[in-house]
Amino acid sequence: MTERFDIILKDVTALLVNELSEHLTYHSVNHILYVFKKAEHIALNEKASQKNVFFVEIAALYPDLRFMNIREGHEAESCKITKLQLVDYNFLKEDIDVICEAIMVTKVPQNPTSHLGEIL
């Protein structure tokens, strides 16, 4: 999982660096990496399974991916990109659905329906 995660992190970070405006002060690469680290920390402290920690890490990278194109509803657009990309990384459909469910929880107001969503 670590090797696959490293590739995903590199690809998503490159996409964010290339597409997010550097004038954004909140939805920035630094914000996304901060959320990723905090979500990972919480998942580990909650003693989530290795698989669920991995899913939380992935989900934390993607919510703001489409923010540069669409402000309202960017989470749903980010899920569309997530689904396309994670298929390329050989994720199972049911795993992608779990990750996208966690991504959608980031939409305000938050209403988590799963433990992963609560962590994120």
Secondary structure as UniProt FT lines:
FT   HELIX           2..19
FT   TURN            22..23
FT   HELIX           29..45
FT   TURN            46..47
FT   HELIX           50..61
FT   TURN            63..69
FT   TURN            72..73
FT   HELIX           74..88
FT   TURN            89..90
FT   HELIX           93..104
FT   TURN            105..106
FT   HELIX           115..119
//
